[in-house]
Amino acid sequence: MAELNLLDLYPQVDRDTEERARTKTEAQKNIALQFGWEYFDKKGICYNGYFYDGRWVPIVKRFIEHY
């Protein structure tokens, strides 16, 4: 069976995630481990008001068409 890559439309990360992980402060790491309101919104740390941007829509459509 041939390999099929249904995730090729997924946007590639254009930033250095390794560097970002190395520069986190201990306070930021502790907040991130809690995964609560503080992790997503407090003072712009980490996700700063995360919202869904629709990046999975074209990928899900490809899955539906394929299967």
Buried (B, 14 or more C-beta within 10 A) or exposed (E): EEEEEEEEEEEEEEEEEEEEEEEBEEEEEEBBEEEEEBBBBEEEBBEEEEEEEEEEEEBEEBEEEEE
